[in-house]
Amino acid sequence: MLSIRDCLDYCGISDEEVALLAEYRGISGIAAAQMACCLVQTSAGVLVLTEYMDELIDHAARNGDTEKVERARRVRTRFVTDYPSRS
């Protein structure tokens, strides 16, 4: 049986990326991990994840949550670096 760690390692998704997706979508970490693993398989999916991160950053900025903005920007930067040809 595969663990969630096995799935994330296979997909190349970080815990922080999963946490941002879970927060954005209001879903569990496991559901977010499954969703992220599926989305990173295509260029369109990577774009969707990047847009989710952008929206989360914008929302945090509008609410004055500078800590969340900084964390989400750091995660987004790393994500775009990891998937440069798809985003």
PyMOL commands that place a pseudoatom at each C-alpha (Angstrom):
pseudoatom trace, name=CA, resn=MET, resi=1, chain=A, elem=C, hetatm=0, pos=[0.000, 0.000, 0.000]
pseudoatom trace, name=CA, resn=LEU, resi=2, chain=A, elem=C, hetatm=0, pos=[1.285, 3.442, -0.903]
pseudoatom trace, name=CA, resn=SER, resi=3, chain=A, elem=C, hetatm=0, pos=[1.467, 6.148, 1.704]
pseudoatom trace, name=CA, resn=ILE, resi=4, chain=A, elem=C, hetatm=0, pos=[0.611, 9.775, 1.077]
pseudoatom trace, name=CA, resn=ARG, resi=5, chain=A, elem=C, hetatm=0, pos=[4.365, 10.473, 1.254]
pseudoatom trace, name=CA, resn=ASP, resi=6, chain=A, elem=C, hetatm=0, pos=[4.968, 7.951, -1.535]
pseudoatom trace, name=CA, resn=CYS, resi=7, chain=A, elem=C, hetatm=0, pos=[2.387, 9.709, -3.691]
pseudoatom trace, name=CA, resn=LEU, resi=8, chain=A, elem=C, hetatm=0, pos=[3.797, 13.172, -3.028]
pseudoatom trace, name=CA, resn=ASP, resi=9, chain=A, elem=C, hetatm=0, pos=[7.339, 12.002, -3.715]
pseudoatom trace, name=CA, resn=TYR, resi=10, chain=A, elem=C, hetatm=0, pos=[6.207, 10.363, -6.950]
pseudoatom trace, name=CA, resn=CYS, resi=11, chain=A, elem=C, hetatm=0, pos=[4.449, 13.531, -8.109]
pseudoatom trace, name=CA, resn=GLY, resi=12, chain=A, elem=C, hetatm=0, pos=[7.146, 15.903, -6.874]
pseudoatom trace, name=CA, resn=ILE, resi=13, chain=A, elem=C, hetatm=0, pos=[4.653, 17.917, -4.830]
pseudoatom trace, name=CA, resn=SER, resi=14, chain=A, elem=C, hetatm=0, pos=[5.743, 19.420, -1.523]
pseudoatom trace, name=CA, resn=ASP, resi=15, chain=A, elem=C, hetatm=0, pos=[3.826, 19.362, 1.734]
pseudoatom trace, name=CA, resn=GLU, resi=16, chain=A, elem=C, hetatm=0, pos=[3.589, 23.158, 1.574]
pseudoatom trace, name=CA, resn=GLU, resi=17, chain=A, elem=C, hetatm=0, pos=[2.041, 23.070, -1.891]
pseudoatom trace, name=CA, resn=VAL, resi=18, chain=A, elem=C, hetatm=0, pos=[-0.510, 20.539, -0.686]
pseudoatom trace, name=CA, resn=ALA, resi=19, chain=A, elem=C, hetatm=0, pos=[-1.244, 22.671, 2.391]
pseudoatom trace, name=CA, resn=LEU, resi=20, chain=A, elem=C, hetatm=0, pos=[-1.887, 25.743, 0.225]
pseudoatom trace, name=CA, resn=LEU, resi=21, chain=A, elem=C, hetatm=0, pos=[-4.205, 23.786, -2.045]
pseudoatom trace, name=CA, resn=ALA, resi=22, chain=A, elem=C, hetatm=0, pos=[-6.065, 22.327, 0.949]
pseudoatom trace, name=CA, resn=GLU, resi=23, chain=A, elem=C, hetatm=0, pos=[-6.471, 25.791, 2.424]
pseudoatom trace, name=CA, resn=TYR, resi=24, chain=A, elem=C, hetatm=0, pos=[-7.575, 27.343, -0.862]
pseudoatom trace, name=CA, resn=ARG, resi=25, chain=A, elem=C, hetatm=0, pos=[-10.118, 24.626, -1.638]
pseudoatom trace, name=CA, resn=GLY, resi=26, chain=A, elem=C, hetatm=0, pos=[-11.192, 23.999, 1.966]
pseudoatom trace, name=CA, resn=ILE, resi=27, chain=A, elem=C, hetatm=0, pos=[-10.455, 20.288, 1.694]
pseudoatom trace, name=CA, resn=SER, resi=28, chain=A, elem=C, hetatm=0, pos=[-8.408, 17.769, 3.662]
pseudoatom trace, name=CA, resn=GLY, resi=29, chain=A, elem=C, hetatm=0, pos=[-4.695, 17.367, 3.086]
pseudoatom trace, name=CA, resn=ILE, resi=30, chain=A, elem=C, hetatm=0, pos=[-5.197, 13.910, 1.622]
pseudoatom trace, name=CA, resn=ALA, resi=31, chain=A, elem=C, hetatm=0, pos=[-7.797, 15.170, -0.854]
pseudoatom trace, name=CA, resn=ALA, resi=32, chain=A, elem=C, hetatm=0, pos=[-5.517, 18.089, -1.753]
pseudoatom trace, name=CA, resn=ALA, resi=33, chain=A, elem=C, hetatm=0, pos=[-2.588, 15.705, -2.287]
pseudoatom trace, name=CA, resn=GLN, resi=34, chain=A, elem=C, hetatm=0, pos=[-4.653, 13.548, -4.628]
pseudoatom trace, name=CA, resn=MET, resi=35, chain=A, elem=C, hetatm=0, pos=[-5.867, 16.599, -6.512]
pseudoatom trace, name=CA, resn=ALA, resi=36, chain=A, elem=C, hetatm=0, pos=[-2.367, 18.084, -6.812]
pseudoatom trace, name=CA, resn=CYS, resi=37, chain=A, elem=C, hetatm=0, pos=[-0.874, 14.800, -8.017]
pseudoatom trace, name=CA, resn=CYS, resi=38, chain=A, elem=C, hetatm=0, pos=[-3.473, 14.663, -10.774]
pseudoatom trace, name=CA, resn=LEU, resi=39, chain=A, elem=C, hetatm=0, pos=[-3.134, 18.310, -11.738]
pseudoatom trace, name=CA, resn=VAL, resi=40, chain=A, elem=C, hetatm=0, pos=[0.651, 18.317, -12.123]
pseudoatom trace, name=CA, resn=GLN, resi=41, chain=A, elem=C, hetatm=0, pos=[0.381, 15.662, -14.819]
pseudoatom trace, name=CA, resn=THR, resi=42, chain=A, elem=C, hetatm=0, pos=[-0.668, 18.244, -17.417]
pseudoatom trace, name=CA, resn=SER, resi=43, chain=A, elem=C, hetatm=0, pos=[0.296, 21.777, -18.379]
pseudoatom trace, name=CA, resn=ALA, resi=44, chain=A, elem=C, hetatm=0, pos=[-3.286, 22.913, -17.855]
pseudoatom trace, name=CA, resn=GLY, resi=45, chain=A, elem=C, hetatm=0, pos=[-3.303, 21.379, -14.391]
pseudoatom trace, name=CA, resn=VAL, resi=46, chain=A, elem=C, hetatm=0, pos=[-0.071, 23.119, -13.432]
pseudoatom trace, name=CA, resn=LEU, resi=47, chain=A, elem=C, hetatm=0, pos=[-1.620, 26.388, -14.599]
pseudoatom trace, name=CA, resn=VAL, resi=48, chain=A, elem=C, hetatm=0, pos=[-4.674, 25.719, -12.418]
pseudoatom trace, name=CA, resn=LEU, resi=49, chain=A, elem=C, hetatm=0, pos=[-2.479, 25.126, -9.369]
pseudoatom trace, name=CA, resn=THR, resi=50, chain=A, elem=C, hetatm=0, pos=[-0.515, 28.291, -10.082]
pseudoatom trace, name=CA, resn=GLU, resi=51, chain=A, elem=C, hetatm=0, pos=[-3.752, 30.284, -10.389]
pseudoatom trace, name=CA, resn=TYR, resi=52, chain=A, elem=C, hetatm=0, pos=[-4.997, 28.853, -7.078]
pseudoatom trace, name=CA, resn=MET, resi=53, chain=A, elem=C, hetatm=0, pos=[-1.792, 30.010, -5.426]
pseudoatom trace, name=CA, resn=ASP, resi=54, chain=A, elem=C, hetatm=0, pos=[-2.133, 33.462, -7.009]
pseudoatom trace, name=CA, resn=GLU, resi=55, chain=A, elem=C, hetatm=0, pos=[-5.709, 33.753, -5.754]
pseudoatom trace, name=CA, resn=LEU, resi=56, chain=A, elem=C, hetatm=0, pos=[-4.689, 32.683, -2.256]
pseudoatom trace, name=CA, resn=ILE, resi=57, chain=A, elem=C, hetatm=0, pos=[-1.917, 35.295, -2.264]
pseudoatom trace, name=CA, resn=ASP, resi=58, chain=A, elem=C, hetatm=0, pos=[-4.344, 37.993, -3.443]
pseudoatom trace, name=CA, resn=HIS, resi=59, chain=A, elem=C, hetatm=0, pos=[-6.907, 37.033, -0.807]
pseudoatom trace, name=CA, resn=ALA, resi=60, chain=A, elem=C, hetatm=0, pos=[-4.302, 37.062, 1.979]
pseudoatom trace, name=CA, resn=ALA, resi=61, chain=A, elem=C, hetatm=0, pos=[-2.995, 40.438, 0.790]
pseudoatom trace, name=CA, resn=ARG, resi=62, chain=A, elem=C, hetatm=0, pos=[-6.508, 41.944, 0.783]
pseudoatom trace, name=CA, resn=ASN, resi=63, chain=A, elem=C, hetatm=0, pos=[-6.950, 40.685, 4.349]
pseudoatom trace, name=CA, resn=GLY, resi=64, chain=A, elem=C, hetatm=0, pos=[-3.603, 42.086, 5.466]
pseudoatom trace, name=CA, resn=ASP, resi=65, chain=A, elem=C, hetatm=0, pos=[-2.164, 38.651, 6.311]
pseudoatom trace, name=CA, resn=THR, resi=66, chain=A, elem=C, hetatm=0, pos=[1.443, 39.394, 5.395]
pseudoatom trace, name=CA, resn=GLU, resi=67, chain=A, elem=C, hetatm=0, pos=[2.740, 36.148, 6.898]
pseudoatom trace, name=CA, resn=LYS, resi=68, chain=A, elem=C, hetatm=0, pos=[0.456, 34.085, 4.664]
pseudoatom trace, name=CA, resn=VAL, resi=69, chain=A, elem=C, hetatm=0, pos=[1.348, 36.232, 1.651]
pseudoatom trace, name=CA, resn=GLU, resi=70, chain=A, elem=C, hetatm=0, pos=[5.063, 35.647, 2.193]
pseudoatom trace, name=CA, resn=ARG, resi=71, chain=A, elem=C, hetatm=0, pos=[4.609, 31.907, 2.771]
pseudoatom trace, name=CA, resn=ALA, resi=72, chain=A, elem=C, hetatm=0, pos=[2.375, 31.476, -0.284]
pseudoatom trace, name=CA, resn=ARG, resi=73, chain=A, elem=C, hetatm=0, pos=[4.711, 33.514, -2.501]
pseudoatom trace, name=CA, resn=ARG, resi=74, chain=A, elem=C, hetatm=0, pos=[7.665, 31.391, -1.405]
pseudoatom trace, name=CA, resn=VAL, resi=75, chain=A, elem=C, hetatm=0, pos=[5.748, 28.189, -2.159]
pseudoatom trace, name=CA, resn=ARG, resi=76, chain=A, elem=C, hetatm=0, pos=[4.503, 29.546, -5.506]
pseudoatom trace, name=CA, resn=THR, resi=77, chain=A, elem=C, hetatm=0, pos=[8.018, 30.573, -6.540]
pseudoatom trace, name=CA, resn=ARG, resi=78, chain=A, elem=C, hetatm=0, pos=[9.349, 27.119, -5.768]
pseudoatom trace, name=CA, resn=PHE, resi=79, chain=A, elem=C, hetatm=0, pos=[6.421, 25.482, -7.581]
pseudoatom trace, name=CA, resn=VAL, resi=80, chain=A, elem=C, hetatm=0, pos=[6.935, 27.550, -10.742]
pseudoatom trace, name=CA, resn=THR, resi=81, chain=A, elem=C, hetatm=0, pos=[10.647, 26.750, -10.580]
pseudoatom trace, name=CA, resn=ASP, resi=82, chain=A, elem=C, hetatm=0, pos=[9.894, 23.034, -10.308]
pseudoatom trace, name=CA, resn=TYR, resi=83, chain=A, elem=C, hetatm=0, pos=[7.431, 23.185, -13.229]
pseudoatom trace, name=CA, resn=PRO, resi=84, chain=A, elem=C, hetatm=0, pos=[8.906, 25.892, -15.502]
pseudoatom trace, name=CA, resn=SER, resi=85, chain=A, elem=C, hetatm=0, pos=[7.825, 24.491, -18.828]
pseudoatom trace, name=CA, resn=ARG, resi=86, chain=A, elem=C, hetatm=0, pos=[4.248, 23.937, -17.736]
pseudoatom trace, name=CA, resn=SER, resi=87, chain=A, elem=C, hetatm=0, pos=[3.323, 27.205, -16.037]
for i in range(1, 87): cmd.bond("trace and resi %d" % i, "trace and resi %d" % (i + 1))
show_as sticks, trace
zoom trace
